Amino acid sequence: MKLLGFIKFIISVFFFGVLLYGGYYVFDRYVWDIIHPEPTAEEQFVQEVGKISNIEHFQDNVNLDSKKPFAMLLLGVDGDTFSSTRSDTIMIAVVNPQKSKVSLLSIPRDLRVEIPGEEGHDKINAAFSRGGVDLTAKTIEETFGIHTDYYATINFKGFQEMVDAIGGVQVDVEKDMTFSDRITKTQFSLNKGPQSLNGIQALNYARFRKDGEGDFGRMRRQQQVIRAIVDQTVAFRNIPKIIDIIQVVDKNFNSNVSFKDLGLLALKMRNLEGDKIETLKLDAGTDMINGVSYVTASQDQIQEAAQKVFDALDNTE
């Protein structure tokens, strides 16, 4: 009898466990998903960027004021995620919705700066790995005096897929170039002259710096490719393919501005063309300091570049 009672006890515990687990599964699978739905890809990346930020600068989910010019921080990240990596492309974009004009200041990724909270000097692209977009923006603000309320970040996978989604870009390649693509481990070449580049070609063309110009030539080519993307996208702005483009970059794109506001801004600036994108230049040089190669700029050169941004933000004629 004692053995039979013990068996009944074990069976009761087993079925209670099954019932308990089943109830938990139903709650987790259905009820919890209703109460706390899975975050969207955009929300997940906002959270990820927030995790690597150790200083507050940007507010999440801000409303974009498209009635006056504004400055936005644009970052291209070398990696499949937005964490544990340095920013490869750093730009300040001054957007003037009323005039359908954009002014771009490219900041060399190897620019020698003081990063807030860090001792000594380092390359400005190190700020992203240490504090995300917030620390990068704070470093720019303390170096140039330029404040940004908005940011947009894309990784290279998203850039490549975006170019492919719009059918490639027409680019006048500056010179004969041979690349060894870091991601696919393949080698290919581009010949000088006008041609259509696919995603992987456009990415490597924009990143190329194995010539005498280094970062300076690369920044020029990055802006050249951006103009080409703008021109190529014009043909699609009133076609549903734009939705496909957004879906392609969604998982590789992050911003504190909603897709809705970005879409309304794109609609407002539908007449933007590549030749309306102005280049703002930072005069700088290169120096070898303690065995490390840096891009260096004097305080006067930094102030001159900052003034160009302030002039672009000035909406008066």
Backbone bond lengths (Angstrom), bond angles and torsions (degrees), N, CA, C in turn:
res aa  C-N    CA-C-N  psi(-1)  N-CA   C-N-CA  omega(-1)  CA-C   N-CA-C  phi
1 M - - - 1.473 - - 1.525 110.62 -
2 K 1.352 113.06 -40.27 1.464 115.81 179.76 1.517 110.58 -63.96
3 L 1.379 116.73 -38.86 1.461 120.56 178.76 1.514 110.99 -64.75
4 L 1.347 118.14 -41.96 1.458 122.07 178.62 1.518 110.64 -63.21
5 G 1.325 116.42 -40.92 1.462 119.99 178.45 1.512 111.64 -64.94
6 F 1.324 116.78 -37.44 1.472 120.55 179.79 1.527 110.49 -66.87
7 I 1.365 115.55 -40.76 1.469 119.81 178.93 1.530 110.58 -63.47
8 K 1.355 115.33 -41.63 1.468 118.96 177.82 1.522 110.44 -61.66
9 F 1.332 114.99 -37.76 1.471 119.63 -179.95 1.531 110.31 -64.48
10 I 1.345 116.77 -45.13 1.469 121.22 -179.98 1.528 110.40 -62.37
11 I 1.353 116.04 -44.37 1.468 120.06 179.98 1.527 110.79 -62.58
12 S 1.334 116.09 -40.60 1.465 120.55 179.36 1.521 110.70 -62.82
13 V 1.347 115.57 -44.39 1.471 119.86 178.46 1.518 110.26 -61.70
14 F 1.362 117.10 -41.78 1.454 121.46 -178.70 1.531 111.01 -61.48
15 F 1.352 115.41 -50.12 1.468 118.84 -178.58 1.530 111.62 -67.44
16 F 1.341 116.33 -33.30 1.471 118.63 175.47 1.521 110.33 -63.75
17 G 1.363 114.86 -40.40 1.470 118.73 177.96 1.517 111.82 -63.80
18 V 1.338 115.89 -43.36 1.470 119.94 177.94 1.519 110.68 -60.33
19 L 1.354 115.23 -44.87 1.463 119.82 -179.83 1.525 110.78 -63.76
20 L 1.353 115.02 -42.34 1.462 119.02 -179.65 1.521 110.67 -64.05
21 Y 1.350 116.57 -46.22 1.460 120.60 -179.90 1.529 110.73 -64.15
22 G 1.362 114.87 -41.10 1.464 118.63 178.88 1.516 112.02 -61.75
23 G 1.338 115.01 -41.83 1.458 118.44 178.17 1.514 111.68 -64.17
24 Y 1.346 115.80 -40.87 1.461 120.05 178.50 1.526 110.67 -63.79
25 Y 1.354 116.53 -41.67 1.462 121.00 -179.03 1.525 110.51 -62.60
26 V 1.344 115.62 -45.42 1.465 119.50 179.48 1.521 110.43 -61.53
27 F 1.346 114.50 -43.18 1.472 117.78 179.73 1.521 110.49 -63.54
28 D 1.330 115.66 -46.60 1.461 119.87 -177.06 1.522 111.33 -67.53
29 R 1.327 116.23 -37.88 1.466 120.59 -173.95 1.511 112.87 -78.94
30 Y 1.338 116.91 -33.30 1.462 119.27 -173.00 1.531 112.65 -119.78
31 V 1.323 116.45 -57.06 1.460 118.87 -174.67 1.512 111.40 -65.37
32 W 1.352 117.25 -48.14 1.462 119.96 -177.52 1.527 111.32 -63.88
33 D 1.353 116.38 -35.82 1.460 119.31 178.84 1.516 111.67 -65.15
34 I 1.329 116.43 -30.08 1.467 119.75 178.39 1.518 110.36 -74.25
35 I 1.349 114.71 -42.95 1.472 119.08 -178.91 1.523 110.95 -72.35
36 H 1.347 116.02 -43.01 1.462 121.47 -178.80 1.527 108.87 -127.59
37 P 1.319 118.42 83.35 1.462 120.66 -178.62 1.527 111.14 -64.58
38 E 1.341 115.47 155.19 1.454 120.58 178.42 1.533 109.63 -61.43
39 P 1.337 117.63 136.14 1.460 119.05 179.02 1.520 111.27 -65.12
40 T 1.314 116.11 149.71 1.454 120.61 177.25 1.519 109.04 -70.30
41 A 1.335 115.98 169.24 1.467 119.70 177.94 1.516 110.63 -59.18
42 E 1.340 116.45 -39.32 1.462 120.48 179.08 1.525 110.56 -62.30
43 E 1.347 116.53 -44.50 1.461 121.04 -179.19 1.530 111.04 -66.13
44 Q 1.328 117.25 -37.03 1.458 120.75 179.60 1.522 110.98 -63.89
45 F 1.329 116.40 -40.79 1.452 118.71 -179.55 1.518 111.82 -73.87
46 V 1.329 117.67 -32.59 1.464 120.38 173.22 1.516 109.53 -60.35
47 Q 1.346 116.60 -41.99 1.455 120.94 178.37 1.522 110.74 -65.67
48 E 1.341 116.45 -41.38 1.460 119.81 -177.92 1.519 110.73 -65.00
49 V 1.328 117.25 -44.60 1.453 120.23 178.38 1.524 110.22 -63.43
50 G 1.332 116.11 -37.68 1.455 120.03 178.32 1.514 112.40 -62.58
51 K 1.328 116.92 -34.76 1.466 120.83 -178.18 1.516 111.96 -66.49
52 I 1.349 118.14 -32.70 1.451 119.90 -177.19 1.524 111.80 -93.78
53 S 1.312 117.47 6.69 1.458 121.06 178.38 1.518 109.60 -96.35
54 N 1.329 116.06 127.27 1.458 119.49 178.71 1.523 112.16 -111.29
55 I 1.321 115.50 11.26 1.463 119.95 178.03 1.523 107.79 -147.49
56 E 1.294 117.86 135.51 1.466 120.89 -177.95 1.521 110.77 -85.16
57 H 1.300 115.37 129.46 1.466 120.93 175.56 1.521 110.16 -138.20
58 F 1.329 115.65 -53.21 1.459 120.23 -178.02 1.519 111.35 -91.20
59 Q 1.319 115.21 147.83 1.456 121.52 169.29 1.518 107.96 -95.67
60 D 1.330 116.20 139.38 1.459 120.59 178.87 1.523 110.80 -79.02
61 N 1.327 114.66 147.67 1.471 121.43 174.08 1.526 112.67 54.86
62 V 1.331 115.91 50.53 1.461 120.18 178.58 1.525 109.79 -83.01
63 N 1.311 115.15 158.93 1.464 120.96 174.72 1.520 108.78 -89.77
64 L 1.313 115.91 126.03 1.460 120.76 -176.99 1.525 110.07 -77.89
65 D 1.323 116.20 125.04 1.471 121.61 176.59 1.518 108.16 -90.30
66 S 1.326 116.56 102.04 1.469 121.07 -176.49 1.526 112.41 -98.71
67 K 1.332 116.06 18.96 1.464 119.47 -179.90 1.529 111.93 -92.34
68 K 1.318 117.03 -12.51 1.458 120.60 -179.51 1.524 108.82 -145.45
69 P 1.342 117.43 162.06 1.465 119.76 179.71 1.529 111.58 -59.88
70 F 1.308 115.73 146.67 1.464 120.76 178.26 1.522 109.63 -144.97
71 A 1.334 115.44 159.27 1.460 121.75 179.27 1.523 109.21 -105.50
72 M 1.314 115.89 134.85 1.457 121.74 178.95 1.526 109.41 -127.56
73 L 1.319 116.23 135.90 1.455 121.45 176.27 1.525 109.20 -84.65
74 L 1.324 116.66 125.55 1.461 122.37 178.59 1.525 108.73 -114.06
75 L 1.325 115.67 127.60 1.458 120.26 -179.22 1.526 110.38 -127.69
76 G 1.316 116.11 134.49 1.454 122.26 170.35 1.518 107.39 -107.89
77 V 1.323 117.12 128.62 1.455 121.77 -172.21 1.516 110.55 -111.53
78 D 1.321 115.69 134.39 1.454 122.36 -179.23 1.519 109.53 -87.02
79 G 1.330 116.29 86.98 1.455 120.30 179.86 1.508 111.07 164.50
80 D 1.328 116.35 171.47 1.455 121.31 179.37 1.523 112.04 -85.87
81 T 1.345 117.57 -15.28 1.459 121.53 177.12 1.513 108.09 -126.95
82 F 1.322 116.31 179.03 1.454 120.67 -178.54 1.524 112.45 -101.58
83 S 1.328 117.66 9.84 1.457 119.87 -178.08 1.520 110.44 -116.90
84 S 1.326 115.40 157.47 1.467 123.11 174.76 1.521 112.00 57.34
85 T 1.318 117.99 41.29 1.450 120.67 178.07 1.514 109.15 -153.79
86 R 1.310 116.17 165.64 1.468 121.12 179.40 1.527 109.26 -99.80
87 S 1.309 115.73 155.57 1.463 120.16 177.55 1.524 108.48 -78.50
88 D 1.317 116.29 130.75 1.458 121.85 -177.05 1.528 110.93 -93.19
89 T 1.308 116.23 -31.56 1.464 122.20 179.26 1.524 109.22 -125.16
90 I 1.319 116.71 128.37 1.468 121.88 -179.74 1.524 107.97 -129.54
91 M 1.317 116.62 120.20 1.466 121.33 179.41 1.522 110.92 -137.33
92 I 1.311 114.94 147.96 1.460 121.64 167.32 1.522 106.40 -107.42
93 A 1.324 116.58 119.07 1.466 121.17 178.73 1.515 108.95 -105.34
94 V 1.311 116.75 121.21 1.459 121.69 172.87 1.522 107.12 -96.34
95 V 1.323 115.69 114.79 1.462 121.65 -175.69 1.523 109.06 -105.05
96 N 1.322 115.96 125.28 1.465 121.85 177.31 1.528 108.05 -114.50
97 P 1.340 117.76 92.96 1.471 120.53 -176.13 1.519 113.45 -62.04
98 Q 1.331 117.98 -34.30 1.460 121.17 -177.14 1.529 111.48 -65.90
99 K 1.328 116.06 -34.51 1.461 120.48 -177.87 1.523 112.71 -102.10
100 S 1.342 117.21 1.04 1.464 121.94 -175.88 1.527 110.23 49.61
101 K 1.325 114.65 52.86 1.458 121.03 -176.84 1.521 109.91 -132.44
102 V 1.328 115.66 144.63 1.457 121.78 176.66 1.525 108.73 -129.86
103 S 1.328 116.02 134.79 1.458 121.85 175.52 1.520 107.96 -116.78
104 L 1.326 117.00 131.38 1.455 121.63 -175.72 1.519 111.54 -117.21
105 L 1.325 115.30 126.07 1.460 121.36 170.61 1.520 107.73 -108.80
106 S 1.319 117.28 113.65 1.461 121.63 176.43 1.521 109.03 -87.08
107 I 1.319 115.79 130.63 1.457 121.29 178.99 1.524 107.85 -107.27
108 P 1.331 117.93 121.28 1.468 119.80 -178.96 1.521 111.05 -56.71
109 R 1.310 116.74 133.73 1.465 120.23 -177.83 1.527 111.81 -66.94
110 D 1.356 116.50 -21.63 1.464 120.60 -179.47 1.527 112.09 -97.09
111 L 1.342 117.22 13.06 1.461 120.13 -179.51 1.523 110.18 -61.33
112 R 1.317 116.90 129.33 1.463 122.45 -178.37 1.533 109.56 -80.66
113 V 1.322 115.47 118.04 1.466 121.19 -176.24 1.524 109.61 -140.49
114 E 1.316 114.94 171.53 1.458 121.82 169.02 1.529 107.47 -98.20
115 I 1.313 116.61 122.96 1.461 121.73 178.95 1.519 108.82 -91.45
116 P 1.333 119.24 124.50 1.466 121.68 -178.39 1.531 112.21 -51.84
117 G 1.328 115.18 131.76 1.452 120.13 179.28 1.506 114.50 86.01
118 E 1.341 117.12 -5.94 1.460 121.52 179.63 1.522 109.57 -111.49
119 E 1.317 116.23 151.61 1.458 121.26 178.31 1.521 110.21 -87.11
120 G 1.324 115.90 142.37 1.452 121.05 176.25 1.515 113.30 72.73
121 H 1.329 115.10 -155.80 1.462 122.06 -177.64 1.527 110.34 -114.95
122 D 1.319 115.04 157.93 1.468 121.32 176.77 1.518 108.22 -156.19
123 K 1.326 116.03 172.77 1.459 120.68 174.26 1.519 108.81 -73.58
124 I 1.325 116.25 142.11 1.462 120.19 -172.93 1.530 112.08 -63.80
125 N 1.337 118.30 -25.46 1.467 118.57 -178.84 1.531 112.20 -72.05
126 A 1.335 117.45 -11.81 1.465 120.13 176.65 1.522 111.44 -71.64
127 A 1.328 117.44 -19.46 1.470 120.82 -177.36 1.526 110.99 -62.59
128 F 1.327 117.64 -33.57 1.467 119.82 -177.30 1.521 111.18 -67.22
129 S 1.323 117.60 -43.67 1.464 119.88 -178.13 1.528 111.22 -68.84
130 R 1.318 117.29 -21.72 1.459 120.32 -177.67 1.524 113.47 -97.33
131 G 1.315 116.55 -22.08 1.461 117.77 -178.08 1.508 114.43 -157.35
132 G 1.325 117.88 19.38 1.454 120.91 174.45 1.512 114.42 64.72
133 V 1.331 114.97 -157.68 1.463 120.63 -178.53 1.523 111.18 -65.15
134 D 1.335 116.51 -31.74 1.460 119.43 -177.42 1.527 111.69 -65.02
135 L 1.321 116.77 -46.91 1.461 119.83 -179.82 1.523 110.99 -70.33
136 T 1.327 117.03 -34.16 1.464 120.16 175.77 1.524 110.27 -61.69
137 A 1.325 116.69 -46.55 1.467 121.12 179.52 1.522 110.98 -64.24
138 K 1.325 116.43 -40.24 1.467 120.22 179.79 1.522 110.74 -65.85
139 T 1.327 117.05 -37.95 1.467 121.19 177.25 1.522 110.75 -63.85
140 I 1.336 116.55 -43.10 1.467 120.74 177.83 1.520 110.55 -63.92
141 E 1.330 116.23 -41.37 1.468 119.74 -178.49 1.529 110.96 -64.28
142 E 1.329 117.34 -41.72 1.456 119.54 -179.17 1.525 112.16 -75.29
143 T 1.335 117.15 -24.56 1.464 120.57 179.88 1.519 111.73 -85.25
144 F 1.349 116.11 -46.77 1.470 120.91 -174.43 1.523 113.11 -104.37
145 G 1.327 117.73 -17.08 1.461 120.11 -174.86 1.518 112.63 78.54
146 I 1.344 117.37 16.11 1.467 122.50 -177.77 1.525 108.68 -99.97
147 H 1.321 117.26 121.71 1.464 121.92 178.53 1.525 109.61 -99.23
148 T 1.327 116.11 135.73 1.461 121.44 176.89 1.526 109.56 -122.93
149 D 1.324 116.10 135.78 1.469 121.70 177.34 1.515 111.99 -97.81
150 Y 1.337 116.48 -17.86 1.455 120.33 -174.43 1.528 110.31 -126.21
151 Y 1.317 115.35 154.31 1.461 119.68 176.07 1.526 109.59 -145.34
152 A 1.309 114.61 158.53 1.467 121.99 172.68 1.515 107.21 -145.34
153 T 1.322 116.32 133.47 1.455 122.24 -177.19 1.522 109.29 -129.78
154 I 1.316 116.36 135.97 1.462 121.11 176.61 1.518 108.52 -135.53
155 N 1.327 117.02 141.48 1.459 118.35 174.94 1.524 109.24 -93.79
156 F 1.328 115.51 171.36 1.453 119.36 -170.67 1.518 113.33 -68.00
157 K 1.322 116.38 -29.10 1.461 119.30 176.81 1.527 109.82 -63.12
158 G 1.328 116.48 -42.64 1.457 120.59 178.54 1.514 112.18 -65.36
159 F 1.342 116.64 -40.19 1.464 120.82 178.11 1.514 110.52 -61.05
160 Q 1.326 115.94 -46.87 1.462 120.96 -179.02 1.519 111.29 -62.14
161 E 1.326 117.15 -45.30 1.465 120.92 -178.44 1.529 111.23 -68.61
162 M 1.343 116.61 -32.61 1.457 119.69 178.68 1.523 110.68 -65.52
163 V 1.335 116.65 -44.35 1.465 120.48 178.37 1.524 110.30 -61.04
164 D 1.315 117.07 -43.16 1.462 120.16 178.44 1.533 110.94 -64.59
165 A 1.339 117.24 -35.66 1.467 121.03 -178.10 1.520 112.29 -65.72
166 I 1.340 117.43 -30.56 1.468 119.89 179.95 1.526 111.10 -93.56
167 G 1.337 116.78 9.45 1.452 120.09 175.91 1.504 114.80 83.99
168 G 1.344 117.24 21.57 1.463 120.94 -178.69 1.511 112.16 88.59
169 V 1.328 116.18 174.11 1.466 121.12 -179.82 1.518 110.02 -130.41
170 Q 1.326 114.96 145.34 1.458 121.42 177.44 1.527 109.22 -87.83
171 V 1.316 116.82 117.29 1.467 122.07 -176.05 1.519 109.61 -132.69
172 D 1.326 116.02 138.18 1.462 121.66 173.13 1.534 106.92 -89.25
173 V 1.319 116.61 94.08 1.463 121.55 -176.00 1.529 109.52 -62.02
174 E 1.331 115.14 130.24 1.462 120.94 -171.75 1.528 113.64 -68.39
175 K 1.335 116.81 -36.39 1.459 120.46 -173.61 1.524 109.13 -157.74
176 D 1.309 116.67 167.15 1.459 119.91 173.05 1.523 108.87 -65.59
177 M 1.342 116.76 131.94 1.460 120.78 -177.21 1.520 110.36 -137.64
178 T 1.304 115.48 144.47 1.460 121.78 173.88 1.517 108.75 -120.93
179 F 1.326 116.07 129.58 1.456 121.34 -175.48 1.522 110.46 -116.92
180 S 1.302 114.66 151.88 1.460 121.74 166.65 1.516 105.61 -121.83
181 D 1.332 115.88 99.70 1.460 120.13 -173.62 1.523 110.66 -66.43
182 R 1.329 116.04 127.29 1.453 122.33 -175.52 1.521 112.09 -68.55
183 I 1.329 117.42 -33.77 1.459 121.34 -173.33 1.529 111.43 -81.67
184 T 1.341 116.56 -50.05 1.463 119.96 -176.01 1.529 112.80 -90.51
185 K 1.349 116.90 -8.94 1.467 121.91 179.89 1.529 111.74 62.46
186 T 1.324 116.76 25.35 1.459 120.85 178.63 1.528 109.77 -108.58
187 Q 1.323 114.82 156.76 1.461 120.60 179.97 1.522 109.58 -117.03
188 F 1.310 116.49 136.24 1.458 119.98 177.66 1.518 109.03 -152.20
189 S 1.305 115.92 167.56 1.463 121.47 -175.50 1.518 110.57 -127.19
190 L 1.317 115.42 154.97 1.451 123.36 172.62 1.516 108.22 -122.56
191 N 1.318 116.27 138.30 1.449 120.85 176.70 1.524 110.39 -95.93
192 K 1.287 116.19 150.32 1.457 122.00 179.69 1.523 110.71 -60.82
193 G 1.338 116.24 140.33 1.451 120.50 175.57 1.511 113.97 123.65
194 P 1.346 117.89 168.88 1.474 122.14 -179.39 1.521 111.48 -65.74
195 Q 1.318 117.28 136.79 1.465 122.20 179.56 1.515 110.26 -168.69
196 S 1.323 115.42 166.77 1.456 121.35 177.54 1.526 108.94 -94.82
197 L 1.324 116.01 128.46 1.457 121.59 -179.77 1.521 109.74 -109.28
198 N 1.324 116.01 135.50 1.459 119.15 173.40 1.534 109.70 -82.84
199 G 1.311 117.08 -175.02 1.457 120.23 -173.38 1.510 114.26 -59.88
200 I 1.331 117.51 -49.38 1.455 120.49 -176.72 1.530 111.42 -69.41
201 Q 1.333 116.88 -32.86 1.463 120.23 177.04 1.526 110.89 -69.61
202 A 1.332 116.87 -45.07 1.458 120.95 179.74 1.523 111.21 -62.91
203 L 1.339 116.16 -39.69 1.469 120.23 179.24 1.522 111.06 -62.43
204 N 1.317 117.30 -47.64 1.464 120.66 -178.64 1.520 112.06 -70.54
205 Y 1.327 117.20 -33.88 1.469 119.99 175.93 1.529 110.34 -63.73
206 A 1.330 116.34 -42.68 1.459 120.33 -179.48 1.525 111.90 -70.06
207 R 1.321 117.61 -26.24 1.464 121.54 -177.20 1.520 113.12 -93.76
208 F 1.319 118.42 -11.12 1.463 121.55 -173.47 1.528 111.22 -61.85
209 R 1.335 115.10 131.13 1.463 118.90 176.16 1.531 112.30 -147.73
210 K 1.335 115.48 18.30 1.461 118.35 -179.84 1.520 110.18 -88.67
211 D 1.323 114.10 58.18 1.451 121.42 173.70 1.521 107.58 -143.06
212 G 1.286 117.68 -173.47 1.457 120.66 -176.75 1.512 114.27 -68.66
213 E 1.347 117.58 -16.11 1.462 120.45 -176.27 1.526 113.34 -87.32
214 G 1.322 117.45 -23.48 1.462 119.92 179.28 1.516 112.64 58.99
215 D 1.346 115.81 -130.68 1.462 121.87 -177.42 1.527 112.60 -63.52
216 F 1.333 116.95 -30.71 1.461 119.49 -175.62 1.524 111.62 -67.40
217 G 1.333 116.73 -42.10 1.459 119.70 175.85 1.508 111.56 -68.26
218 R 1.321 116.02 -36.76 1.459 119.48 179.75 1.520 111.07 -64.57
219 M 1.326 117.90 -42.47 1.472 119.89 179.53 1.524 110.91 -62.37
220 R 1.339 116.69 -38.04 1.462 119.73 178.26 1.524 110.43 -64.45
221 R 1.323 117.36 -43.31 1.459 120.82 -179.50 1.531 112.00 -69.28
222 Q 1.331 116.67 -33.45 1.460 119.50 176.12 1.528 110.51 -61.06
223 Q 1.310 116.89 -44.56 1.457 120.08 179.11 1.526 110.77 -68.63
224 Q 1.316 117.22 -33.75 1.465 120.84 176.17 1.526 110.67 -61.81
225 V 1.329 116.76 -43.98 1.460 120.70 179.91 1.527 110.68 -68.06
226 I 1.329 117.90 -37.82 1.463 120.74 177.48 1.524 110.33 -60.55
227 R 1.344 116.95 -43.35 1.469 119.92 177.44 1.530 110.34 -61.03
228 A 1.314 116.16 -41.08 1.467 120.11 -179.70 1.524 111.03 -64.85
229 I 1.333 116.92 -39.33 1.464 120.33 178.12 1.519 110.43 -63.86
230 V 1.343 116.57 -42.77 1.466 120.38 178.44 1.519 110.30 -60.30
231 D 1.334 117.30 -46.91 1.467 120.84 -179.26 1.529 111.14 -63.23
232 Q 1.320 116.74 -40.42 1.458 120.45 -178.58 1.522 111.34 -68.77
233 T 1.341 116.84 -33.99 1.454 120.60 -177.18 1.524 112.10 -74.17
234 V 1.332 117.62 -22.70 1.462 121.40 -179.32 1.519 110.85 -53.28
235 A 1.319 115.90 -41.11 1.463 119.85 -176.16 1.523 112.49 -67.70
236 F 1.328 117.64 -16.72 1.459 120.94 -175.24 1.527 113.06 -106.64
237 R 1.314 118.53 -1.20 1.461 119.51 -168.82 1.518 113.85 -63.86
238 N 1.317 117.55 -27.97 1.459 119.67 179.82 1.530 111.52 -107.39
239 I 1.322 115.86 22.34 1.464 121.35 -177.96 1.534 108.29 -119.44
240 P 1.334 117.81 141.70 1.471 120.25 -179.18 1.525 114.68 -56.01
241 K 1.328 118.40 -11.98 1.462 119.70 179.86 1.525 111.60 -61.67
242 I 1.330 117.38 -22.14 1.456 120.75 177.38 1.531 109.71 -57.43
243 I 1.323 116.77 -36.84 1.464 120.64 178.22 1.520 109.81 -61.71
244 D 1.336 116.71 -41.00 1.457 120.76 178.13 1.525 110.83 -62.58
245 I 1.333 116.40 -39.20 1.464 120.62 179.83 1.525 109.98 -63.96
246 I 1.323 116.83 -43.31 1.460 120.69 179.32 1.524 110.82 -61.91
247 Q 1.329 115.97 -41.03 1.464 119.80 180.00 1.526 111.16 -66.08
248 V 1.331 116.73 -33.98 1.453 120.63 179.81 1.525 110.83 -65.36
249 V 1.334 116.87 -45.53 1.461 119.95 -174.99 1.521 112.39 -86.31
250 D 1.325 118.22 -9.86 1.468 121.56 -173.48 1.522 112.53 -53.27
251 K 1.326 117.04 -46.48 1.456 120.37 -175.64 1.524 112.81 -78.87
252 N 1.307 116.98 -8.00 1.466 120.28 -177.59 1.528 111.86 -120.48
253 F 1.323 115.85 14.11 1.460 121.68 -173.94 1.522 109.28 -128.44
254 N 1.320 115.48 142.35 1.453 119.80 178.89 1.529 109.56 -143.14
255 S 1.319 116.67 139.41 1.458 121.24 178.64 1.520 108.97 -157.96
256 N 1.323 116.46 155.34 1.465 119.06 173.44 1.526 110.95 -89.51
257 V 1.332 116.25 6.11 1.459 122.23 174.86 1.532 107.65 -105.74
258 S 1.306 117.14 135.26 1.460 121.16 -177.36 1.525 110.81 -68.31
259 F 1.349 115.82 155.80 1.456 120.30 175.54 1.527 110.77 -60.50
260 K 1.323 116.12 -31.44 1.464 119.86 179.13 1.523 110.21 -62.51
261 D 1.340 116.83 -48.96 1.465 120.25 -179.66 1.523 111.22 -66.54
262 L 1.332 116.77 -38.79 1.457 119.54 177.69 1.526 110.76 -64.65
263 G 1.326 115.99 -37.98 1.465 120.00 177.43 1.520 112.14 -65.57
264 L 1.340 116.32 -42.65 1.467 120.16 177.62 1.518 110.92 -64.34
265 L 1.340 116.22 -37.13 1.464 120.08 177.63 1.521 110.21 -65.01
266 A 1.342 116.88 -43.36 1.465 120.53 178.55 1.525 111.11 -61.89
267 L 1.337 116.16 -38.15 1.463 119.93 178.27 1.523 110.36 -65.87
268 K 1.330 116.30 -40.64 1.458 120.81 -179.42 1.523 111.37 -66.94
269 M 1.348 115.47 -30.95 1.465 120.22 -177.81 1.531 110.69 -106.86
270 R 1.325 116.66 34.33 1.456 120.77 -176.05 1.527 113.00 -65.26
271 N 1.320 117.84 -15.60 1.465 120.75 179.22 1.528 112.46 -91.52
272 L 1.338 116.32 3.06 1.461 119.32 179.73 1.519 110.41 -65.72
273 E 1.319 115.19 132.74 1.456 121.55 175.98 1.524 108.77 -128.75
274 G 1.335 114.63 165.20 1.454 119.53 -175.15 1.517 114.26 -56.56
275 D 1.335 116.68 -36.71 1.466 118.65 -177.32 1.530 112.61 -74.78
276 K 1.337 116.97 -5.65 1.463 120.57 175.45 1.532 112.06 -94.55
277 I 1.328 115.73 4.05 1.459 119.90 175.76 1.523 108.07 -93.04
278 E 1.316 115.40 114.07 1.462 122.10 -175.29 1.538 109.98 -89.90
279 T 1.325 115.77 139.66 1.460 121.29 177.10 1.521 110.08 -96.07
280 L 1.320 116.20 123.27 1.463 122.42 174.51 1.524 107.12 -104.48
281 K 1.314 117.40 126.35 1.450 121.11 -170.54 1.523 112.64 -106.52
282 L 1.331 115.03 138.31 1.466 121.81 169.89 1.519 107.27 -103.40
283 D 1.330 116.49 114.22 1.466 120.05 176.13 1.522 108.72 -74.65
284 A 1.317 116.16 124.87 1.463 120.60 -176.93 1.519 109.14 -153.68
285 G 1.322 114.96 171.95 1.456 121.27 178.82 1.515 109.66 -135.09
286 T 1.315 116.36 -168.73 1.468 120.78 178.45 1.524 109.40 -124.97
287 D 1.331 115.51 146.58 1.457 121.88 178.73 1.516 109.71 -143.44
288 M 1.319 115.95 147.11 1.457 122.10 172.91 1.524 107.34 -100.30
289 I 1.336 116.45 114.60 1.462 122.07 -176.55 1.524 108.35 -123.75
290 N 1.317 115.53 119.35 1.470 121.93 -179.10 1.526 112.06 52.30
291 G 1.332 114.56 39.63 1.451 120.04 177.11 1.515 115.41 80.83
292 V 1.333 117.61 5.30 1.468 122.35 -178.96 1.525 109.15 -116.81
293 S 1.330 116.56 134.10 1.454 121.17 179.11 1.528 110.10 -85.56
294 Y 1.333 116.27 125.48 1.456 122.32 179.53 1.526 110.39 -124.05
295 V 1.326 115.68 157.88 1.458 122.09 161.79 1.517 106.19 -93.41
296 T 1.320 116.88 128.39 1.461 120.63 -176.58 1.526 110.57 -123.43
297 A 1.315 114.92 145.20 1.468 121.58 177.91 1.520 108.47 -139.63
298 S 1.322 116.38 140.46 1.462 120.66 178.00 1.524 109.69 -73.88
299 Q 1.304 115.78 166.54 1.457 119.84 178.74 1.518 111.00 -62.56
300 D 1.339 116.54 -36.63 1.469 120.03 178.12 1.531 110.63 -64.83
301 Q 1.329 117.50 -41.58 1.462 120.75 179.58 1.529 111.00 -65.67
302 I 1.322 116.64 -38.08 1.467 120.89 178.16 1.523 110.29 -66.46
303 Q 1.327 117.19 -42.26 1.466 121.02 179.90 1.532 110.84 -66.34
304 E 1.337 117.51 -36.11 1.468 120.60 177.98 1.535 110.39 -64.22
305 A 1.322 116.69 -42.39 1.467 120.30 178.90 1.523 110.57 -66.05
306 A 1.330 116.31 -41.66 1.468 120.34 179.28 1.523 110.93 -63.13
307 Q 1.323 116.89 -38.13 1.463 120.11 -179.60 1.524 111.15 -64.55
308 K 1.322 117.12 -33.62 1.467 120.27 176.89 1.530 110.58 -63.34
309 V 1.349 116.11 -37.37 1.470 119.86 176.81 1.517 110.17 -67.16
310 F 1.339 117.02 -43.99 1.462 120.55 179.90 1.530 111.05 -63.08
311 D 1.329 116.75 -37.91 1.468 120.23 177.23 1.529 110.75 -63.62
312 A 1.336 116.64 -39.49 1.463 120.32 179.02 1.518 111.47 -67.98
313 L 1.324 116.78 -30.91 1.469 121.04 177.93 1.520 112.27 -75.73
314 D 1.330 116.83 -19.04 1.460 121.15 179.75 1.533 109.00 -75.63
315 N 1.317 117.38 115.08 1.459 121.35 -174.14 1.518 113.03 -86.87
316 T 1.340 117.45 -0.20 1.454 119.89 -179.02 1.525 109.64 -81.87
317 E 1.289 115.95 150.54 1.473 120.90 179.05 1.523 109.31 -80.88
